Structures are given as C-alpha cells and as structure tokens.
Amino acid sequence: MSGIYLPRLFPPHIAERGLLYFQQGKVRDVQKTSAERYRAEVCGSENYSVWLKLDSDLYIKDGGCDCPYGWACKHMAALWYAVRAQTPEGQPDETDATIFAVR
C-alpha cells in the first residue's frame, strides 16, 4: 500500500486543528472529483481550496491547499476528516486527535 495515512503525515497539533475545523463545520462543498480525488473549500481566516488524492484505505497519495502554510496543513487534515466521516465506520471523535502522537 502506497501513500501516507493522516497520523503519519500531520504533526499532532495540525491534526488537532484539522479535526476542530471539521467539527466546527468549516469544510464546505466536499466533492469527489474522480475515483480517488476529493476537493473542498475550507473556511479559515480566508476560504481555501483544498484537494486530496486518497486510496481506498484513506491513505493520502497527494494533496494540496492554497493557504500560505504549505504541505500538510490543517485545511488538508480537515478535508481528510470530512471524507473519512462519509465512509462506513469513519465518524471521527474527540479521541482521534490523540492517536497522532502514538502512531
């Protein structure tokens, strides 16, 4: 399996912020644009265009965001949570943020 699962890609504080953004409903207009690619608008200090390319196990193969932070930002993490929430058994909860430090 190629790609990177979210806990290995994002530092814990970024993953936590992404989870919070998702829980606050800041991920809008999630679209599946192809078999593996998703895009959305994430509302932060501005509205950012975010995309992820995921495999069937939700490993991140590629992605991007037009925010100034660059790769592996909280907006990308928020989109990952939104996509995960749409899959069976994928509803995130408050314990999700704690897994990032141990994996």
C-alpha positions, 0 to 999 in steps of 0.5 A, a space after each residue: 500500500 502506497 501513500 501516507 495515512 493522516 497520523 503519519 503525515 500531520 504533526 499532532 497539533 495540525 491534526 488537532 486543528 484539522 479535526 476542530 475545523 471539521 467539527 466546527 463545520 468549516 469544510 464546505 462543498 466536499 466533492 469527489 472529483 474522480 475515483 480517488 480525488 476529493 476537493 473542498 473549500 475550507 473556511 479559515 481566516 480566508 476560504 481555501 481550496 483544498 484537494 486530496 488524492 486518497 486510496 481506498 484505505 484513506 491513505 493520502 497519495 497527494 494533496 494540496 491547499 492554497 493557504 500560505 502554510 504549505 504541505 500538510 496543513 490543517 485545511 488538508 487534515 480537515 478535508 481528510 476528516 470530512 471524507 473519512 466521516 462519509 465512509 462506513 465506520 469513519 465518524 471521527 471523535 474527540 479521541 482521534 486527535 490523540 492517536 497522532 502522537 502514538 502512531 
